[in-house]
Amino acid sequence: MRLDKYLTQAGIGTRSQVKEYIRKGLVTVDGRPEKHCDCKIDETLCLVSCQGRPVSFQKMVYYMLNKPAGCVSATRDRREQTVLDLVKDTGRGDLFPVGRLDKDTEGLLLLTNDGLLAHRLLSPGKHVSKQYLAVLSHDLTQEQIAILEQGADIGEAHPARPAVFAWKDREQAQALLTITEGKFHQVKRMFASVGCQVLALKRLSMGTLILDETLAPGQYRPLHSEELEGLLKLTKLEDG
Ligand code: URA
């Protein structure tokens, strides 16, 4: 594998950052400085160090979980079942959920060991969109919907960012809300701000990633390559 690719995949930095480290002579292969980014290394044999610290190669993995209600979006919890308890047979101890869903919220949760992608997806400045299906306590008026669309007051210094609202089934009070923030209880607080209670909540998408509805609650699968590429492209584009 190329040295710069190896370092990027090991999470040392972006491709351009690791190229810079290599050019500056901060990277050694088997104890010797290596200044060529395209130098080929055998990742099973070579000892690579960056700024004096050995680089341990960590394969990046990505799973989509259909989170069931009743478990918490934490890596560990002494009392409650966590989302990581559901993916034990991956055999990986380095996964974490990208963001949090409330204990009673279902739906799309990305689990990975890729800290850089997680950071980019969650970064408040990136405004990655998330669509939720909410079952509401009752119908909403056009005025209430307009408040959600324009920026609801959820008791913070600033109103929530404008959201996109649509009915999935108005008779059943099922609404689709797309938001570009991830504040604590955000969707519930937005509906509460217009006097409405969320009875059930499910996340359907995050950025370009869409919940695979063939996954029953509690089931998970690795991301398909196009799904991963979509997220990488989205976060990279929004980076620039
Ligand atoms: N908004 C909420 O209120 N709860 C969630 O779990 C996610 C978004």
Boltz pocket constraint, residues with backbone or C-beta under 6 A from the ligand:
constraints:
  - pocket:
      binder: B
      contacts: [[A, 100], [A, 101], [A, 102], [A, 103], [A, 105], [A, 183], [A, 184], [A, 185], [A, 186], [A, 187], [A, 188], [A, 189], [A, 201]]
      max_distance: 6.0
